Amino acid sequence: MTDPRSAGAPIPFLDLAASHEEVAEEIALAWRQIVAASTFIGGEHVDRFEQEWATYCHSRHAVGVANGTDALLLALRALGVGPGDEVILPANTFVATAEAVVLAGAVPHFVDVDPDTLLMTAAHVEAGLTDRTAAVIAVHLYGQMCDMDALGRTCRRAGIALVEDAAQAHGATWQGRRAGSIGDVGCFSFYPGKNLGALGDAGAVVTQDAVLAERIRSLGDHGRRTGAKHLHDVVGTNSRLDAVQAAALRVKLRHLDGWNAVRRRAMQWYDEVLTGLDAELVRVSPHAESVHHIAAVLVPRREAVRAALAGMGVASGVHYPVPCHLQQAYAAYRIAPLPVCEQVADQLLSLPLFPTITYEQVVRVGRALEAALASGVRRAG
């Protein structure tokens, strides 16, 4: 086997610079227009991005907000979720999902996930329902959507809201329907490393419900009454999408489907090069089209494997090493062990994946992983 260290330059986990190079001139032009017009908050770019993002997500309305955490928090508040309520969510998510629930005044009810897709299912939700349950947050992890048909039926029977945390699923589909378009609301983060990433923090909420959209917009704009700058009907906050981020997102949105296609092709390459290795890719449901935000694999002795990869010039990541219910901040909400979340937390490894990744780079990652796993076996022996 060829020594992976002799094959070329180091392989980054994420190469944002290469993706930005494709759109740099368009973004620079938009920046100059914004500075010349001095329309930094709101304005044409924000309005048009909201329209374009709603259309892209197969939704009637989109509201730009400051970040993905605010998207979740404002959605929950607009749905009336608050003190005395419980919200069901999976424990293997970024902490912001749980954070939004607590900030809304509600109690997070953590549940386990399917061992193949690592997604929460309707069965998990049904087992977690109580008379205090007000909402469910379906986290579309690693680019793949949950079974929204089954979750929708469960939530309708229980008379509770269904929120989509689609921060890792820009453009993903379930049975042909886009992420964000199926639940009561869909919440997105445009953190720079996302499939559709801004130049800083940014987020959005999409919904089919005009009243709900207006409520979210008001809550994110200091509780202002529509069309009345100096009248505030509710206690809101300041969570607005600024024009610079909206302009950059508009430019990048035109490239999103192409970038997602590269991610899908790269995952096909990974599937080929990892065949026969002690590294199991997270499975994708036949009813889902993933946008592969993360190339997640299960490996033994993860930290030893990561160190070996780094020594061969291959960067990697971990999403996420400590499930939410085991975090100190959420210890008060820990009810019972969640065996799948707890087991895979020690095994999940995120491999390099970005829109400009090449076949040669994927092959090098595969060879490096093969060498790292073999090295780990020798150490274990």
Disulfide bonds with the S-S distance in Angstrom:
none
